[in-house]
Amino acid sequence: MEDCIFCKIARHEIPCHIVYEDEDVLAFKDLKPVAPVHILVIPKQHISGMMSVGDEDAGIMGKIFLAIKKLAEEQGVSEDGFRVVVNQGEKAGQSVFHLHFHMLAGRPMNWPPG
C-alpha cells in the first residue's frame, strides 16, 4: 500500500534501526519500546493483519517465526525467554494496519497481559 508506514519502512523510504532483513521479512527496533528488547517483525509484503493471512501466506508466516527465533538468539534472550505479541484490530490495540509482531524481552512479563 502506498501510504502504509510499514510498507514505506520495508521499501527503505523511512529510516529505522534495522536488526534483521531478508527477501521477505524486516525487523527493526520499536521507536517507543516497552521492554529493553522491543523489536517489530513485519512481512515486506502488505498484509493488513492476522485476519488477512491466507493459505498463500503460509511460507512468509514460517519465515517470520524463523526470523524471531534468530533474533532471540542474537539478542541473547533465547534462554531467559521472550514474548511475541500480535494485535488484531483496534480494540486489541492495533494502530498500524500492516501485520506486525512485537518481540519483547529483557524484563519480567506479567500474566495475564493487557
Secondary structure as UniProt FT lines:
FT   TURN            2..3
FT   HELIX           5..10
FT   TURN            11..12
FT   STRAND          18..21
FT   STRAND          25..29
FT   STRAND          37..43
FT   HELIX           50..52
FT   HELIX           55..57
FT   HELIX           58..74
FT   TURN            75..76
FT   TURN            78..80
FT   STRAND          83..85
FT   HELIX           90..92
FT   STRAND          101..105
//
